[in-house]
Amino acid sequence: MKKTTRTELILKGNIYRVLITLSIPIIISSLIQTLYNLADGIWVSRISSVHFAATAFVWPVNFFFISIGTGLSVAGTSLLSQLVGNGDYGRAKEYTAQLMAVTVLSSFFFTVLGYILSPHIIRLMGGTGELAALGNVYLRITFLDLPFLFIFFNINSIMHAQGDTITPMLLSGASALINVILDPIFIFTFNWGIAGAAWATLVSRALLAGVAFMLLFAEKNKLKPSFAGFKFDRKILREIVTVGLPSSIGHSGASLGFIVLNAFIGSYGTATIAAYAMVNRITSLIMQPAMGIGQALTAVVGQNVGARQMDRVKEAFFKGLALTVLIGVLGTSALILFDEPIIFFFMQARDDLLVIDLSLTYLFYVSLSMPLMGIFSVFVGLYQGTGNTKYSMSMEIGRLWLVRLPMILFFKHFTSWGPTGIWFSMSFSNLIVCLYGFLLYLRRGWEKTILDLQDPESKGALDLAN
């Protein structure tokens, strides 16, 4: 489907069809990425367990820096989709150029910063000996691919803003395939070891960014940027920071929260860690459709905000909720009814009774909150689509730092629940954050956008509710 037709679908078509059409490529892309990470880990683990541990040890650091690029991507999808919905392609092209410039400069800055600080960060995390040495080699090379990753994030947001979720899916799939092919060649044939895994990722992402960059300047792209006589626009930069910074803080804050959460889980022993990791693999696969709908909602909301169709924005929000709740209920039913067969499918060694028992308990608690996780993703999609990322930021950080982690500490020190306190806290925190998200919805602050969609020359906020 052409982009023009896709925009018409978003603004006028059946909402259920819109959400499903946009979310399916996002879901497939996420599944491809999940399978790629699995394959990447398998190749590295064949070197030694220390090599595999090194990649896992430094991943949170890399993800922390990637969060900056994710924030810029969210800003791009939100702002550009509103301008596309408003039919203001001239301004949208200006925003695209500003986004690209900010993305390139920030990516180089964080690449240099990360490369220099890499050994010091690993030392602060407690890494020593071979683990620290291998981790530093892997992390420094992954920092070198930040410019390519940031550029793809940016172009991905430009495509999503126009309703094109298929092209990013195809590019991500091709990049993952190239990575999987290069991994054994670089690791074993060239004998580069753990560095080979990192270089394979860098090459595949460089090719991905290169192709995406060519598509950005293709004639069919309505948001093709022009850098003739380019100079930074303070107003546009301020809007990018206003939307992108809270999203970056939310993602990075959440990543730090999960690092702390992993430490709490680790304090209960390796069996608890194994149960946590295995059940998360199961639930992440089942929740991909709901997460995809939440991401698709950002573009749908953005374009309809731009077209000043607030009734349609609300319709998309509630129908997004209906779809994710349905997915969550079906997932909950399947996980509860077939809990043992599912656990045994993912865990072939059936003699570790403690891990199996912990997994079944965790699976029960997390199953109950499956619909809530879908609702959470829809709230995030709504608030990001309107550009009010401060709300999605507060939900992401609050769920972990204000609810989940304090509850885990309470159950750990003041009850005898053991690991069950962790499982309960994780599910209950999803309920609390969804109630908070609904409260934010009722207050209607999300209906305000920083973009002036009536007069491009005027300044100030536009209250779309009025």
C-alpha positions, 0 to 999 in steps of 0.5 A, spaced: 500 500 500 502 506 498 504 511 503 498 516 501 493 511 501 496 509 508 495 516 510 488 516 508 487 509 512 489 512 518 485 518 518 479 515 515 479 508 515 476 503 520 480 503 526 481 496 527 483 495 520 488 501 521 491 498 528 492 491 525 495 493 519 500 498 522 502 493 528 503 486 524 510 489 521 512 492 527 510 485 531 514 481 525 520 486 526 520 485 534 520 477 533 525 477 528 530 481 533 528 476 538 530 471 534 536 474 532 538 476 539 537 468 541 542 466 535 547 471 536 547 469 543 548 462 541 554 463 537 558 467 542 556 462 547 560 456 543 566 460 544 565 459 552 561 461 558 565 467 560 564 470 553 557 469 553 557 472 560 561 478 558 556 480 552 550 480 557 554 483 563 555 490 558 548 489 555 545 494 560 550 499 559 549 499 551 542 499 552 542 505 556 546 509 551 541 506 546 535 510 550 538 516 547 536 514 540 530 511 542 528 518 545 529 521 538 525 516 534 519 517 539 520 525 538 520 524 530 514 519 530 510 524 534 512 530 531 512 528 524 506 524 524 502 530 527 504 534 521 503 529 516 496 529 519 495 536 518 497 536 511 503 540 513 509 537 509 513 543 508 514 544 515 515 536 516 521 536 511 524 542 516 523 537 522 526 531 518 532 535 517 533 538 524 532 531 527 537 528 522 542 533 524 541 532 531 541 525 531 548 524 527 551 529 532 548 526 538 550 519 536 558 521 534 558 525 541 555 518 545 560 514 541 566 518 543 564 518 550 562 511 551 568 509 547 573 513 552 568 511 559 568 503 557 573 500 561 571 505 567 564 503 567 565 496 567 570 497 573 564 501 576 560 495 575 564 490 578 567 487 572 574 484 573 579 479 570 577 476 563 570 478 564 572 485 564 577 485 558 572 481 554 566 486 556 571 492 554 572 489 547 565 488 546 562 494 549 567 499 545 566 496 538 558 496 539 559 503 541 562 504 534 555 502 531 551 507 535 551 512 529 548 507 524 543 505 529 541 512 531 540 514 524 536 508 522 532 509 529 531 516 526 529 514 519 524 508 522 520 514 525 520 518 519 517 512 515 512 510 521 510 517 521 507 516 514 504 510 516 509 505 513 511 500 518 513 495 512 519 498 510 523 498 517 520 491 518 524 488 511 530 492 513 530 490 520 529 483 517 535 483 512 540 486 517 538 481 522 539 475 517 546 479 515 548 479 522 547 471 523 551 470 517 557 474 519 557 472 526 560 465 525 565 467 519 567 473 524 568 469 530 570 462 528 573 463 520 577 470 522 578 467 529 576 474 532 572 471 538 568 476 541 570 482 537 567 478 531 560 478 534 561 485 535 563 487 528 558 483 525 553 487 528 556 493 526 557 491 519 550 489 519 547 495 522 552 500 517 549 496 511 542 497 514 543 505 515 546 505 508 540 502 505 535 506 509 539 513 508 538 512 500 530 510 501 530 517 505 532 521 499 528 517 494 522 520 490 517 517 493 518 519 500 514 525 502 518 527 508 525 527 504 529 532 508 533 538 504 540 540 507 541 546 502 543 552 506 541 548 513 542 551 520 539 549 526 532 552 528 532 553 536 524 552 536 524 546 532 530 543 537 526 545 543 520 541 541 524 535 539 528 536 546 521 537 549 518 530 546 524 526 546 528 527 552 522 525 557 522 518 553 530 517 553 529 518 561 523 514 561 527 508 557 534 509 561 531 510 567 527 503 566 533 500 564 537 502 570 531 499 574 531 492 571 538 492 573 537 493 580 531 488 579 536 483 576 540 484 583 534 483 587 532 476 583 539 474 583 539 474 591 534 469 591 539 464 588 540 461 581 534 457 580 530 464 581 534 467 576 533 461 571 525 461 572 525 469 571 529 468 565 525 463 562 518 465 564 520 472 561 522 469 554 515 466 554 511 472 556 515 476 551 513 472 545 506 472 547 506 480 548 509 482 542 502 483 538 500 487 544 506 491 544 506 492 536 499 495 537 501 500 542 507 502 538 502 503 532 498 507 536 503 512 536 503 514 529 495 513 528 494 518 534 499 523 531 496 523 525 489 524 527 491 529 532 494 533 526 488 533 523 484 535 529 480 529 529 480 528 537 474 523 537 478 519 532 484 519 537 479 517 543 476 511 538 483 509 536 485 509 544 479 505 546 479 500 540 487 499 542 485 497 549 480 492 546 485 489 542 490 488 547 485 486 553 483 481 548 490 478 547 492 479 554 485 475 556 487 469 551 494 469 553 492 469 560 487 463 559 493 459 555 498 460 560 494 458 566 491 452 562 497 449 559 502 452 564 506 445 565 506 443 558 509 450 556 514 450 561 516 443 559 517 445 552 522 451 554 525 447 559 527 440 556 531 438 563 525 436 567 530 434 573 531 441 576 524 441 580 526 447 584 526 451 577 520 448 575 516 450 581 519 457 581 517 458 574 510 455 575 509 460 580 512 466 576 508 464 570 501 464 574 502 471 577 505 474 571 499 471 567 494 475 571 497 481 569 498 480 561 492 484 560 495 490 564 501 490 560 497 491 554 493 496 557 500 499 559 503 499 552 496 503 549 497 508 554 504 509 552 502 509 545 497 515 546 501 519 550 507 519 545 503 520 539 500 526 542 507 528 544 506 528 552 512 523 553 512 526 560 506 522 562 509 515 558 516 517 562 512 517 569 509 511 567 515 507 565 519 510 571 514 510 576 512 502 575 519 500 577 522 505 582 516 507 586 512 501 586 515 495 584 522 495 587 519 498 594 514 492 594 520 487 593 524 490 598 518 490 603 516 483 601 524 481 602 525 484 609 518 484 612 515 477 610 517 470 608 514 470 601 521 469 598 521 469 591 513 469 590 514 477 593 517 478 587 512 475 582 507 479 586 510 485 586 511 485 578 504 483 577 501 488 582 505 494 579 502 493 573 495 494 576 498 500 579 501 504 573 495 502 569 490 506 574 495 511 574 495 512 566 487 512 567 488 518 572 492 521 567 487 520 561 481 523 565 485 529 567 486 530 559 493 534 559 495 529 554 490 533 549 495 538 549 501 539 544 507 543 543 506 544 536 501 549 533 497 546 528 493 552 526 498 557 524 505 555 522 508 562 524 505 563 531 508 560 537 505 557 543 501 551 545 495 549 542 489 545 546 486 541 542 480 540 547 478 547 546 
